[in-house]
Amino acid sequence: MDEPWRIYMDRLQLERGDALAHPWARDEVVRRRAHEAYRSTSDALTSAGWDSEDALTLTRGFGQDVLAWLAAGASDPDELRRHLETRWQAWQANDGPSVEHRAT
């Protein structure tokens, strides 16, 4: 299984041109996609055996990263990727899921 931040980022679909092409609609498009990414990533994690509360907590954090990224101007998807990966690394190091769900 991919790392959770990668699953979330893939499901956010920022690579599709319409997500960031129109600044006037960008925030709304990205917010809708972030909600769908939250739901589908949480579902994927629980299907893989994660505790549902752990899955929801982590993916909510990813959503907070998206909102902060939007508030900062949301111009570089690579910047968002770095934030999501950093959140995942901190999760693993501090208060992450049980050992069997940690990335190897």
CORTA-V298937 format. One record per run of one state. SS is the DSSP state (H for helix, E for strand, L for the rest). FROM is the first residue (numbers start at 1). TO is the last residue. If there is no record, write none. Layout:
ss & from & to
SS & FROM & TO
SS & FROM & TO
This chain:
ss & from & to
L & 1 & 3
H & 4 & 12
L & 13 & 17
H & 18 & 21
L & 22 & 22
H & 23 & 47
L & 48 & 51
H & 52 & 71
L & 72 & 76
H & 77 & 93
L & 94 & 98
H & 99 & 101
L & 102 & 104
